[in-house]
Amino acid sequence: MSSELKKILDQISRDKGIDRSLLIEALEEAVLSAARKKFGQRRDMEARFNEDLGEVELYQFRTVVEEVMDDQTEISLEEAKSLDSDVEMDDDLGSKLDNVADLGRIAAQSAKQVIIQKMKDAERDVIFDLYKDRKGEVLNGIVQRFERGNIIVNLGRTDAILPVSEQIPRRSYRQGDRIRAYLLDVRTTSKEPQLLLSRTCNDFLSKLFAMEVPEIAEGIVKIMGVSREPGSRAKIAVTSRESDVDPVGACVGMKGSRVQNVVQELQGEKIDIVPWSPDPARFVSNALAPAQISLAVVDEEKKTLLVVAPDDQLSLAIGRQGQNVRLASQLLGWRIDVKSEQKYAKMSEEGYQTLLDLPNMNDFLAEILYDSGVTSAQELAAASIDELATLKGFDIESAALLIEAAKTAGNDLKSNGELPNIRKTRITAVAKSGNNTRASKKSAASDEFDAAFTDGKKN
């Protein structure tokens, strides 16, 4: 029996990676808990594991007194002398209890629960120590089971959880499938799985490229930013520390082999690899590819970009449901507003700008007015309220307010004696900043816009 208990302790310690001393401590505590349930809580008892005998011994400590009033905590001097001849009054004498093996069914069940809990706590500490320094790594595992949409992944030594929120949409798994995921967090709580995985975070994409592209692992090529809509499309910005290394080519690989390995791992997620640039205008031009852009107007203070695209490239620049421009905006960390060349030309008209500068005016209302023939604030001031109220987005009240605002603005301009060239002011500011950029291919209209940037006025 003694050798059997030792073998059990050794096997659990070896299989679970738990320190043997922790198991012995758990066993002693379990026996002590069971003994207190059987003999009462008032007894002063102590459990010790005897390595030589391979069993847990239970000792009871009682105070030596002349007259025993409580046999659970006290022992007479005569009885104490029979156990230890050197004992004296008021000494605490320990005596071994021989009926440890017969603690009863309830006490044994309690002991079992204590051992199980102790083992879980010890195993949790082992797992935490094992994975705390691996946070941020990509781990391989096998799909074990499913719990309310969450996937429990077996990593070998322990299980991890891949929550629904961290799973790529429209991708299903079956029990036994192999899976790779990013170790997002290592937790110490006892109520939830310790290891939290993710397949949707941006870092997962970065790690996959680092695994496929040696130049990234070696630090020659650096990932400057990632934006993703998991399962649909992603953009990754890269740059190179060495001029003779093409960062995009390194990530794509021979015949696209490297990027295709990443795409397959992400179940067909489209990936745009973008050359990074410190110039926001050039960077946004790269980020909006494959769309071509004519101009990029930069407002560094507000971190906004006005991008002008040829009319036939506008939908491509914006993307399906705005996805392309949205991902580009996330990649840069700037707000991007995309306009067609036709719309930008309209916006640059001095009369259109006088409309936009009116109180309570917005782009939508200004466009309605402009397209209906009211091309400036001066023309708006002379317009009829009834005619204006028939236009989309207008009623009699709003028409009256805007006409009154236009008249007030006209009176202010007359008192100043001049009309400000709004477009010239804006273009000059952009031209001084030097933040306009050209796409590799441009339409004839783009050349006209570039000339406007150079001259600071409309051609």
C-alpha positions, 0 to 999 in steps of 0.5 A, spaced: 500 500 500 505 504 501 509 503 495 502 504 491 501 511 494 508 513 492 507 510 485 501 514 484 504 521 487 510 520 482 506 518 476 501 525 477 507 529 478 510 526 472 504 527 467 501 533 470 508 537 471 506 538 478 511 539 484 511 532 488 511 536 494 505 540 492 501 533 491 504 531 498 501 538 501 495 537 498 494 530 500 496 532 508 491 537 507 485 532 505 486 527 510 486 533 515 480 536 512 477 529 513 479 527 520 476 534 522 469 532 519 469 525 523 473 527 529 470 534 530 473 541 529 475 543 536 481 538 536 488 540 534 490 535 529 496 535 524 497 530 518 504 528 516 506 524 510 511 518 512 516 517 506 519 511 509 512 508 510 508 511 504 502 513 508 499 519 511 500 519 519 495 523 523 497 526 530 492 529 535 495 534 540 492 535 547 494 539 553 496 535 559 492 537 565 490 534 572 483 534 571 480 532 564 474 537 563 474 536 555 477 530 552 478 533 545 483 538 547 486 535 554 489 529 557 490 527 564 497 527 567 497 519 568 495 518 561 500 522 558 506 519 562 504 512 559 505 515 552 511 519 554 515 519 561 518 526 560 512 529 560 510 535 565 504 539 566 501 544 561 505 541 556 502 539 549 502 532 547 502 529 540 499 522 539 498 518 533 491 516 531 491 509 528 484 509 525 486 514 519 484 509 514 477 509 517 474 516 516 468 515 513 464 516 506 463 523 507 470 525 510 473 521 504 469 525 499 471 531 502 478 529 502 477 527 494 475 534 493 480 537 497 486 533 493 482 535 486 482 542 487 489 542 490 491 539 483 487 544 479 490 550 483 497 547 482 496 545 474 494 552 473 500 555 476 504 550 472 500 552 465 501 559 467 508 559 468 509 555 462 505 560 457 506 567 460 512 568 456 509 565 450 504 571 449 504 573 442 506 567 439 502 563 434 500 556 437 498 549 433 493 545 436 487 540 435 479 542 435 477 538 442 470 540 442 465 546 442 462 550 447 456 555 445 460 557 439 467 557 442 472 552 440 476 549 445 483 547 442 487 542 445 495 544 445 497 538 448 499 540 455 492 544 456 486 546 453 485 553 450 479 557 448 478 561 441 471 565 443 466 566 437 468 574 437 476 571 435 474 567 430 474 568 422 466 569 420 463 563 415 469 558 417 467 552 420 471 547 424 470 539 426 472 536 432 480 533 430 481 539 425 488 542 426 488 549 427 493 555 428 491 561 432 495 567 436 495 567 443 492 573 445 492 573 453 494 568 459 489 569 465 490 566 472 482 566 474 480 559 476 473 560 473 475 561 465 480 557 461 487 560 462 489 561 455 485 566 450 486 565 442 485 569 436 485 568 429 482 575 427 487 580 431 492 584 426 498 581 430 496 574 427 496 576 420 503 580 422 506 573 425 504 569 419 508 573 415 514 573 419 513 566 419 513 565 411 518 571 410 525 570 412 526 578 411 521 580 416 524 575 421 531 577 420 528 585 421 530 587 414 523 588 412 519 591 417 511 591 418 509 598 419 501 597 419 496 592 419 488 593 417 483 587 417 476 585 416 477 578 418 475 573 412 474 578 407 480 583 406 486 586 409 492 591 408 499 590 410 504 596 410 511 594 409 518 597 408 525 595 407 531 597 411 536 595 405 535 599 398 536 593 394 530 589 398 523 590 395 519 589 401 513 588 397 516 583 393 519 579 399 512 578 402 509 576 395 515 571 394 516 567 388 510 566 384 506 569 390 508 563 394 509 566 400 503 571 400 498 565 398 501 561 404 498 566 408 491 567 404 490 559 405 491 559 412 486 565 413 481 561 408 482 566 402 482 572 405 484 577 400 491 581 402 493 587 399 501 588 400 502 596 400 509 600 400 509 604 406 511 611 406 513 617 411 509 622 406 501 621 407 499 623 400 504 618 397 502 612 402 495 613 401 496 613 394 499 606 395 494 604 400 488 605 395 491 601 390 489 598 385 485 604 384 489 610 381 488 617 384 489 624 381 491 628 387 491 628 395 490 634 399 493 633 406 491 636 413 496 634 418 493 638 423 487 634 423 490 628 420 485 628 414 486 627 407 482 629 401 483 624 395 481 626 388 480 620 383 478 620 376 471 619 375 472 612 372 476 610 378 472 613 384 468 606 385 474 602 385 478 607 390 472 607 395 471 599 394 465 595 395 461 598 401 466 603 402 471 597 404 477 599 400 477 606 403 476 604 410 481 599 410 486 604 408 484 609 413 485 604 418 492 603 416 494 610 416 490 612 422 487 618 418 480 620 416 480 619 408 475 623 404 474 620 397 472 625 391 471 624 384 475 629 379 468 632 377 466 633 384 472 636 386 472 641 380 465 643 383 468 644 390 473 648 387 469 653 384 468 660 387 461 660 387 460 653 390 465 655 396 460 661 397 454 656 398 458 652 403 460 657 407 453 659 409 450 658 416 446 651 416 449 649 409 452 642 408 455 638 402 448 635 400 444 641 400 450 645 396 450 640 391 442 640 390 442 648 389 448 648 384 445 642 380 439 646 380 442 652 377 444 656 383 451 656 383 453 662 388 451 665 394 449 671 390 444 667 386 441 664 392 440 671 395 436 673 389 432 666 388 425 665 390 423 661 396 417 658 393 422 655 387 427 653 392 422 649 397 420 645 391 427 642 391 429 635 394 431 636 401 428 643 402 422 646 405 419 653 405 422 654 412 429 652 410 429 655 404 427 662 407 433 661 412 438 660 407 436 665 402 436 670 408 443 667 410 445 669 403 443 676 403 446 677 410 453 674 407 452 678 400 451 685 404 457 683 409 462 682 402 459 689 399 461 693 406 468 690 405 469 692 398 471 685 395 470 678 394 475 673 397 478 668 392 476 662 397 479 657 392 486 661 391 487 661 398 486 653 399 490 651 393 496 656 395 496 653 402 496 646 399 501 648 394 506 651 400 505 644 404 508 640 398 503 634 400 500 633 393 501 627 389 500 623 383 498 616 381 502 612 376 497 613 371 493 619 370 487 622 366 488 629 362 483 632 368 489 630 373 494 634 369 489 640 369 488 639 377 496 639 378 496 645 374 491 648 379 496 646 385 502 650 381 498 656 379 494 657 385 488 658 381 483 655 376 485 654 369 
